[in-house]
């Protein structure tokens, strides 16, 4: 007879390795009340690259009036061009793509909300208007040799319209799939998803569009980000966005709080023998930069453990200066 651990191991279907896309320098900083100076943004990206993260959203090419914390997008993008990473930039429209390409971005994340209410609040246009433009821009970016990701926001719930039907999400995703977009992100923008919901939508997408890579972008508003990560893994998702320190939030999504903390996601995965190529100790060095700068504590259990002198999942304790 199998013991409990053997039964659990058989129940969990875990991959040997997953990809972590670091979004802290973009999504983590965009809603912070305090401005992180440009030289420190650049140093943050360098520390994240040193930790082994190879895809990093370094900024957003949105109008500085709307996201003042990322007004130095060109400078940051150019300053990290020498790193062995793909520096992604979030772009919402034609102007954003033009700026990103001129600055030397190697990858772009194109964003659209699946509800008109949130897309209008976020981008001042309907979902259909954004989709129409982004289909053209995504193809243009790929033709120019850039890596592309399409992020579908509020797929698990909208702060204005409430629940979102999975078939509605699939219909929008299908247009990008048919156009050849290789990667599509399913974003829990305000952190309302539960594990059953994440598993169901992820399974639907992977089954219906088997040749497309789907990614999860999760927020920890209700403390379910790690549980939702595990649900995504069980469904077959192999790429996850996360933000160092658990920072994040959208200025146009009431109630949204921080992203999945990169160090927490990595700690959980490594404890389950799922490889990420990310070094936990060096990652905490990147978190230390934010902790020294921020006026409030980081939203990361791994950081709190390290700061108290403990060690998580085999990671040596680090000296936190915050």
C-alpha positions in Angstrom: 0.0 0.0 0.0 1.3 3.5 -0.9 1.9 5.9 1.9 0.5 9.5 1.8 3.5 11.1 0.3 3.6 8.6 -2.6 -0.1 9.2 -3.3 0.4 13.0 -3.3 3.4 12.7 -5.6 1.3 10.6 -8.0 -1.5 13.2 -7.9 0.7 16.2 -8.6 1.9 16.3 -12.2 4.9 18.7 -12.0 7.2 19.7 -14.9 11.0 19.5 -14.6 11.3 23.2 -15.3 9.3 26.4 -15.8 10.1 29.9 -17.0 9.8 32.9 -14.8 9.3 36.2 -16.5 10.3 39.0 -14.1 7.9 42.0 -14.3 9.0 43.9 -11.2 10.8 46.8 -12.9 7.6 47.5 -14.9 4.5 46.2 -13.1 6.1 46.3 -9.7 7.1 49.9 -10.0 4.2 51.5 -12.0 1.9 52.0 -9.1 4.4 52.8 -6.4 3.9 56.2 -4.7 7.6 56.8 -4.5 9.8 57.3 -7.5 12.8 54.9 -7.9 15.6 56.9 -9.6 16.8 55.8 -13.0 20.2 54.6 -11.9 18.6 52.3 -9.3 16.1 50.9 -11.8 19.1 50.0 -14.0 20.8 48.4 -11.0 17.7 46.5 -10.2 17.6 45.0 -13.6 21.3 44.1 -13.4 20.7 42.3 -10.1 17.8 40.4 -11.5 19.8 39.4 -14.5 22.6 38.2 -12.2 20.1 36.0 -10.4 19.5 34.1 -13.7 16.3 35.8 -14.9 16.6 36.0 -18.7 13.3 37.6 -19.6 12.6 40.9 -17.7 10.0 43.5 -18.3 12.2 46.5 -17.8 9.7 49.3 -18.4 6.5 50.5 -20.1 6.3 52.8 -23.1 3.1 54.5 -22.0 2.7 58.2 -21.8 4.5 59.6 -18.7 1.4 61.5 -17.8 -0.3 58.2 -17.0 2.6 56.2 -15.6 5.0 58.9 -14.2 7.2 56.2 -12.5 8.2 54.9 -15.8 8.9 58.2 -17.6 12.6 57.1 -18.1 11.7 54.2 -20.3 14.1 55.0 -23.1 17.0 55.5 -20.8 16.4 52.3 -18.9 16.0 50.2 -22.0 19.2 51.5 -23.6 21.2 51.1 -20.3 20.5 47.4 -20.0 21.1 46.5 -23.7 24.4 44.8 -22.8 22.9 42.3 -20.4 22.4 38.6 -21.5 18.6 39.0 -21.2 15.6 39.8 -23.4 14.5 43.2 -22.0 10.7 43.4 -22.6 8.7 46.6 -22.7 5.0 46.9 -22.3 3.3 48.7 -25.1 -0.4 49.7 -25.4 -0.4 51.2 -28.9 1.5 52.3 -32.1 3.3 55.1 -30.3 4.5 52.7 -27.7 5.9 50.3 -30.2 7.7 53.0 -32.1 9.3 54.2 -28.9 10.3 50.7 -27.8 11.9 49.9 -31.1 13.8 53.2 -31.3 15.2 52.5 -27.8 16.4 49.0 -28.7 13.9 46.8 -26.9 14.3 43.2 -27.8 10.8 42.1 -26.7 7.4 43.7 -26.3 4.4 42.8 -24.2 1.2 44.0 -25.9 -1.7 44.6 -23.5 -5.4 44.6 -23.9 -8.2 44.1 -21.4 -11.0 41.7 -22.3 -13.7 44.0 -21.0 -14.5 47.4 -22.5 -14.9 49.0 -19.0 -11.3 48.2 -17.9 -9.8 48.8 -21.4 -11.4 52.2 -21.5 -10.1 53.1 -18.0 -6.7 51.7 -18.8 -6.2 52.7 -22.5 -9.1 55.1 -23.3 -10.5 52.9 -26.0 -12.7 49.8 -26.5 -11.4 46.3 -26.4 -12.2 45.9 -30.1 -10.2 49.0 -31.0 -7.2 47.8 -29.1 -7.4 44.3 -30.5 -7.6 45.6 -34.0 -4.5 47.7 -33.6 -2.5 45.2 -31.5 -3.0 42.4 -34.2 -1.2 44.7 -36.6 1.5 45.7 -34.1 2.2 42.2 -32.9 2.9 41.0 -36.5 5.0 44.0 -37.2 7.1 43.5 -34.1 7.7 39.8 -34.9 8.6 40.7 -38.4 11.2 43.1 -37.0 12.8 40.3 -35.0 11.4 41.2 -31.6 10.0 38.6 -29.2 6.3 39.2 -28.5 3.8 38.5 -25.8 0.1 39.4 -25.7 -1.3 40.0 -22.3 -5.0 39.7 -21.8 -6.0 41.6 -18.7 -8.8 41.0 -16.2 -9.6 37.5 -17.6 -10.6 36.2 -14.2 -12.7 39.2 -13.2 -13.0 42.9 -13.9 -13.2 45.6 -11.2 -16.0 47.3 -13.2 -17.9 44.4 -14.9 -17.4 41.6 -12.5 -17.1 38.0 -13.7 -15.8 37.3 -17.2 -17.0 34.3 -19.2 -14.2 31.9 -20.3 -15.7 31.7 -23.8 -15.3 35.5 -24.1 -11.7 35.2 -23.2 -11.2 32.3 -25.7 -12.8 34.3 -28.5 -10.4 37.2 -28.0 -7.4 34.9 -27.7 -8.4 33.1 -30.9 -7.9 36.2 -32.9 -4.3 36.5 -31.8 -3.7 32.7 -32.2 -5.1 32.8 -35.8 -2.7 35.8 -36.5 0.3 33.8 -35.3 1.0 35.3 -31.9 3.2 32.7 -30.1 2.6 33.7 -26.5 -0.6 34.8 -24.7 -0.8 35.8 -21.0 -3.8 35.2 -18.9 -3.8 38.0 -16.3 -5.5 38.0 -13.0 -5.1 41.8 -12.9 -6.9 42.4 -9.6 -6.2 39.1 -7.9 -9.7 37.6 -7.8 -9.0 34.2 -9.2 -9.2 31.0 -7.3 -7.3 27.7 -8.1 -10.3 26.0 -9.6 -11.0 28.9 -11.9 -7.3 29.2 -12.9 -7.1 25.4 -13.7 -10.3 25.6 -15.7 -9.4 28.5 -17.9 -5.8 27.3 -18.4 -7.1 23.9 -19.4 -9.6 25.4 -21.8 -6.9 27.5 -23.5 -4.3 24.8 -23.7 -6.8 22.3 -25.1 -8.4 24.6 -27.6 -5.1 26.2 -28.8 -2.4 23.5 -28.3 0.2 25.2 -30.4 0.2 28.5 -28.5 2.2 29.1 -25.3 0.0 30.4 -22.5 1.4 32.2 -19.5 -0.1 33.2 -16.2 0.2 36.7 -14.6 -1.1 36.4 -11.0 -1.7 38.9 -8.2 -1.8 38.1 -4.5 -4.7 40.4 -3.5 -6.5 37.6 -1.6 -3.4 35.5 -0.8 -4.0 32.9 -3.5 -1.2 33.6 -5.9 0.9 30.6 -5.0 -2.2 28.3 -4.9 -3.1 29.7 -8.3 0.4 29.1 -9.6 0.2 25.4 -8.6 -3.3 25.2 -10.3 -1.7 26.5 -13.5 1.1 24.1 -13.3 -1.4 21.2 -12.9 -3.2 22.4 -16.0 0.0 22.5 -18.0 1.1 26.2 -17.8 4.9 26.4 -17.9 5.6 30.2 -17.9 4.7 32.6 -15.1 5.1 36.3 -14.6 6.3 37.4 -11.1 7.6 40.6 -9.5 10.5 40.8 -7.1 9.4 41.8 -3.6 5.8 41.2 -4.5 5.4 44.7 -5.7 2.7 45.8 -8.2 -0.7 47.0 -9.0 -2.6 48.8 -11.7 -3.5 52.5 -11.3 -6.6 51.7 -13.4 -7.8 48.6 -11.6 -9.3 49.5 -8.2 -8.4 47.0 -5.5 -5.4 45.5 -7.3 -2.4 44.8 -5.1 1.0 43.2 -5.6 2.1 40.5 -8.1 3.2 37.0 -7.2 6.5 37.6 -5.4 9.3 36.1 -7.6 11.2 34.9 -4.6 8.1 33.1 -3.2 7.3 31.5 -6.5 10.9 30.4 -6.9 11.1 29.0 -3.3 7.9 27.0 -3.8 9.0 25.6 -7.2 12.5 24.7 -5.9 11.0 23.0 -2.9 9.0 20.8 -5.3 12.2 20.1 -7.4 11.0 22.2 -10.3 13.9 24.0 -11.8 13.8 27.8 -12.7 17.5 28.6 -13.4 17.0 31.4 -10.8 19.4 31.7 -7.8 17.4 32.5 -4.7 20.2 34.2 -2.8 21.1 36.5 -5.7 17.4 37.2 -6.2 17.1 38.4 -2.6 20.0 40.8 -3.3 17.7 42.4 -5.9 14.9 42.5 -3.3 17.3 44.2 -0.9 17.6 47.2 -3.3 13.8 47.7 -3.2 13.6 47.2 0.6 16.2 49.9 1.2 14.3 52.3 -1.1 10.7 51.5 -0.2 8.8 53.2 2.7 6.8 50.0 3.4 7.8 46.4 3.8 8.1 44.1 0.8 5.2 41.8 0.1 7.3 38.6 0.1 7.3 35.8 2.6 10.8 34.7 1.4 12.1 38.2 2.1 10.5 38.3 5.6 12.2 35.0 6.4 15.5 36.2 5.1 15.3 39.4 7.0 14.6 37.6 10.3 17.8 35.5 9.8 16.0 32.3 8.7 16.6 30.3 5.6 13.9 29.2 3.2 14.1 26.0 1.1 17.9 25.6 1.4 18.7 29.3 0.7 21.3 30.7 3.1 20.1 33.6 5.3 20.9 37.0 4.0 21.5 40.2 5.9 18.6 42.6 5.1 19.4 46.3 5.5 15.8 47.6 5.3 
